[in-house]
Amino acid sequence: DTAGVARSADDGSGRLSVMRLDVNRGPSFARNAAIAGSKSPFISILDADDFFLEGRFRNLFAGADWDFAADNIMLIRDDATGDATKIVAPQFAADPEFLDFERFVEGNISRRRVQRGELGFLKPVISRAFLDRHGLSYDESLRLGEDYELYARAVACGARFKVIRSCGYGAIVRADSLSGRHKTQDLKRLADADLALLAIDSLPEGSKAVLRRHERHVRDKYRLRNFLDVKAERGLGSAAAYAFASLSNLIPIVQGVASDKLEALFRRVGLVSSQKPVPPLRFLMAGTSTGKER
């Protein structure tokens, strides 16, 4: 009961407003509605079941040289503890850096058999003034990658995106999370969002090159998923016709199917584990411990 938990935190100061949508219109719509219904000069997204660590905002607001400021995320497997809020996070050194467009987009290209750690997972504090100045909001057509798209567009508009390695956000990782079971069309919409970003005239060629790589990465995932959907719904003949319609379809489909078959073979002969081991606790970004805990 997210709404009930939120109301229980009301201190009577009038600062808390709980909005409840009658229809689930996706995360982008909900974020935009909350931003429009609030007045704070700074915005911080907190997903349901996640939590902030003590001292988070003190660390993020230690400097005022940013438009977006994000910290490390502690990723906790949902069965790892009875009360995740009692987990003590190591005290990492801040090691601040600023993300440029190329670094950010490159950091969102996932790799096979590697634990997910895309920079689009970051949950920055966002300057409302920057959003208003550039007319930015979440793309409500997206149900996958909506944070990535907003951050990328903001950095393309000149946002100073500061990242510190100290950990201030706790995220519960579930096997059935929405981000892990997106629909095929969600991938297509995300790839199309990259094409829209490519239309920004002010982007230098280096930024456009890495954006094209991200678009191909997502589009290839879509093509493979769509091939499998067509095969399941209309049979192998229709799926083959889709695959052979163009080399752009054929190459990622052949590569994806071959990789899946090879991985299945390796699992059968015991060369790889049947499931990727998910550690009970990990961090989105590597950090240097100061030897303290909080």
C-alpha positions in Angstrom: 0.0 0.0 0.0 2.3 2.8 -1.3 -0.3 5.5 -0.7 -0.9 4.4 2.9 2.8 4.2 3.7 3.3 7.7 2.2 0.4 9.1 4.3 1.9 7.6 7.5 4.9 9.8 7.0 2.8 13.0 7.1 4.2 15.3 9.8 1.3 17.8 9.6 3.4 20.5 8.0 1.4 20.5 4.8 4.3 19.5 2.7 3.0 16.0 1.8 0.5 15.5 -1.0 -0.5 12.0 -2.0 -1.9 11.7 -5.6 -3.5 8.5 -6.7 -4.2 7.7 -10.4 -7.3 5.8 -11.3 -5.7 4.1 -14.3 -2.1 2.9 -14.7 -0.8 5.0 -17.6 2.8 4.1 -17.1 5.7 5.5 -15.1 6.3 8.6 -17.3 2.7 9.8 -16.9 2.9 9.3 -13.1 6.2 11.1 -12.8 4.9 14.0 -14.9 1.7 14.2 -12.8 3.7 14.3 -9.6 6.1 17.0 -10.9 3.2 19.1 -12.1 1.4 18.7 -8.7 4.4 19.7 -6.7 6.3 23.0 -6.0 9.7 22.0 -4.7 12.6 23.5 -6.6 14.2 20.1 -6.6 12.7 16.7 -7.7 13.8 13.3 -6.5 12.1 10.1 -7.8 11.7 7.2 -5.3 10.3 4.0 -6.8 7.9 1.9 -4.8 9.7 -0.5 -2.3 13.0 1.5 -2.6 14.3 3.8 0.1 16.7 6.6 0.7 19.7 6.1 3.0 20.3 8.6 5.8 22.4 11.5 4.8 21.7 11.2 1.1 20.6 14.7 0.4 23.3 16.2 2.6 25.9 14.6 0.4 24.2 15.5 -2.9 23.7 19.1 -1.8 27.2 19.5 -0.6 27.8 21.4 -3.8 25.6 23.6 -6.0 27.5 23.0 -9.3 24.9 20.8 -10.9 21.5 20.5 -12.6 21.2 16.8 -12.0 23.0 15.1 -9.1 23.0 11.3 -8.6 24.6 9.0 -6.2 25.4 5.3 -6.1 22.6 2.7 -5.8 22.7 -0.3 -3.4 20.9 -3.1 -5.2 19.4 -5.6 -2.8 17.9 -9.0 -3.8 14.4 -9.1 -2.5 15.0 -12.4 -0.6 18.3 -11.3 0.9 16.9 -9.8 4.1 13.7 -9.4 6.1 14.1 -5.6 6.5 16.2 -4.1 3.8 16.2 -0.7 5.5 18.4 -2.2 8.3 21.2 -3.1 5.8 24.3 -1.0 6.5 25.9 0.4 3.4 29.7 0.9 3.2 30.8 4.5 3.2 32.3 5.1 -0.3 34.3 8.1 -1.2 32.3 10.7 -3.2 34.8 10.8 -6.2 32.6 13.3 -8.0 32.5 13.3 -11.8 30.3 15.0 -14.5 28.7 12.8 -17.2 28.9 14.1 -20.7 26.5 12.9 -23.4 28.7 10.3 -24.9 29.7 8.8 -21.5 26.1 8.7 -20.4 24.7 7.0 -23.5 27.6 4.5 -23.7 26.9 3.6 -20.1 23.4 2.4 -21.1 24.6 -0.2 -23.6 24.1 -3.5 -21.7 26.3 -6.5 -22.3 25.3 -10.2 -22.4 25.8 -12.2 -19.2 26.8 -9.1 -17.3 24.8 -7.9 -14.3 22.7 -4.9 -15.4 24.3 -1.6 -14.4 23.1 1.0 -16.9 23.5 4.6 -16.0 19.9 5.2 -16.8 19.1 3.4 -13.5 20.5 6.4 -11.6 17.9 8.4 -9.5 19.2 11.9 -9.6 17.9 15.0 -7.8 16.7 17.2 -10.6 16.5 21.0 -10.8 13.0 22.0 -11.6 14.3 25.3 -13.0 16.3 23.4 -15.6 13.3 21.3 -16.6 11.2 24.4 -16.9 13.8 26.4 -18.8 14.2 23.7 -21.4 10.6 22.5 -21.5 11.6 19.0 -20.5 9.3 16.2 -19.2 9.1 12.4 -19.3 8.1 10.9 -22.6 4.7 9.4 -21.9 5.0 7.0 -24.8 7.8 5.1 -23.1 7.3 2.3 -20.5 10.9 1.3 -20.8 13.9 3.7 -20.6 11.9 6.7 -19.7 14.6 7.9 -17.2 17.4 7.3 -19.8 15.5 9.4 -22.4 15.0 12.3 -20.1 18.5 12.3 -18.8 20.0 12.1 -22.3 17.8 14.9 -23.5 18.7 17.0 -20.5 22.5 16.5 -21.0 22.0 17.3 -24.7 20.5 20.6 -23.6 23.6 21.3 -21.5 22.6 19.8 -18.1 25.5 19.5 -15.6 25.0 15.9 -14.6 27.0 15.2 -11.4 27.6 11.7 -10.1 29.1 10.8 -6.8 30.1 7.3 -5.7 28.8 7.5 -2.2 25.6 5.4 -1.8 22.4 7.1 -0.8 19.7 5.0 -2.6 18.5 1.5 -1.8 16.7 -0.5 -4.6 15.0 -3.8 -4.1 15.7 -6.2 -7.0 12.9 -8.6 -7.9 12.9 -11.4 -10.4 9.5 -10.2 -11.7 10.4 -6.4 -11.9 8.6 -4.4 -14.5 11.9 -3.3 -16.1 12.8 -7.0 -16.6 9.6 -8.0 -18.3 8.9 -5.3 -20.8 6.9 -5.9 -24.0 8.4 -6.1 -27.4 6.9 -2.8 -28.5 8.5 -1.1 -25.5 11.9 -1.9 -27.1 10.8 -0.4 -30.4 9.6 2.8 -28.7 12.9 3.2 -26.9 14.8 2.8 -30.2 12.5 5.3 -31.8 13.3 7.7 -28.9 16.9 7.5 -29.8 16.1 8.5 -33.4 14.3 11.5 -32.0 17.4 12.4 -30.0 19.5 12.1 -33.1 17.4 15.0 -34.6 18.8 17.4 -32.1 20.9 19.7 -34.4 23.3 20.8 -31.7 24.6 17.3 -31.0 28.2 16.9 -32.2 29.1 14.0 -34.5 30.8 12.0 -31.7 27.6 12.1 -29.6 25.5 11.1 -32.6 27.8 8.1 -33.2 27.4 6.7 -29.7 23.7 7.4 -29.9 23.4 5.4 -33.1 25.2 2.5 -31.4 22.7 2.6 -28.6 19.8 2.8 -31.1 21.1 -0.3 -32.9 21.7 -2.1 -29.7 18.0 -1.6 -28.6 16.7 -2.0 -32.2 18.5 -5.4 -32.5 16.9 -6.6 -29.3 13.5 -5.5 -30.7 14.1 -7.4 -33.9 15.0 -10.6 -32.1 12.1 -10.4 -29.8 9.7 -9.6 -32.6 11.0 -12.6 -34.6 10.3 -14.8 -31.6 6.8 -13.3 -31.2 6.0 -13.8 -34.9 7.2 -17.4 -34.7 5.0 -18.1 -31.6 1.9 -16.4 -33.1 2.1 -17.2 -36.8 4.7 -20.0 -37.2 8.2 -20.4 -38.5 7.3 -19.5 -42.1 6.1 -16.0 -41.1 9.0 -15.6 -38.8 11.5 -16.5 -41.5 9.8 -14.1 -43.9 10.3 -11.3 -41.3 13.9 -12.3 -40.7 14.8 -12.4 -44.4 13.0 -9.1 -45.2 16.3 -7.2 -44.7 19.9 -7.7 -43.5 19.0 -5.3 -40.7 16.6 -7.9 -39.4 18.5 -11.0 -40.4 21.9 -10.3 -38.7 20.7 -9.6 -35.2 18.2 -12.5 -35.4 20.8 -15.0 -36.5 23.3 -13.8 -33.9 20.7 -13.8 -31.1 19.3 -17.2 -31.9 22.8 -18.7 -32.2 23.9 -17.2 -28.9 20.8 -18.5 -27.2 21.3 -22.0 -28.6 25.0 -22.0 -27.8 24.3 -20.9 -24.2 21.7 -23.6 -23.9 24.2 -26.2 -25.1 26.8 -25.0 -22.6 24.3 -25.2 -19.8 23.5 -28.8 -20.7 27.1 -29.9 -20.7 27.8 -27.9 -17.5 30.1 -25.3 -19.0 28.0 -22.5 -17.6 25.5 -22.4 -14.7 21.8 -22.8 -15.5 21.0 -19.4 -14.0 23.0 -16.2 -13.6 23.9 -15.9 -9.9 22.4 -12.8 -8.5 24.4 -11.5 -5.5 22.3 -10.6 -2.4 23.9 -7.1 -2.4 25.8 -5.1 -5.1 26.3 -1.6 -6.2 25.4 0.1 -9.5 28.9 1.8 -9.6 32.2 0.6 -8.1 33.3 2.7 -5.2 36.3 3.2 -3.0 35.5 2.5 0.7 36.6 5.0 3.3 36.5 2.2 5.9 33.3 3.5 7.5 29.7 2.3 7.4 26.4 4.0 7.8 
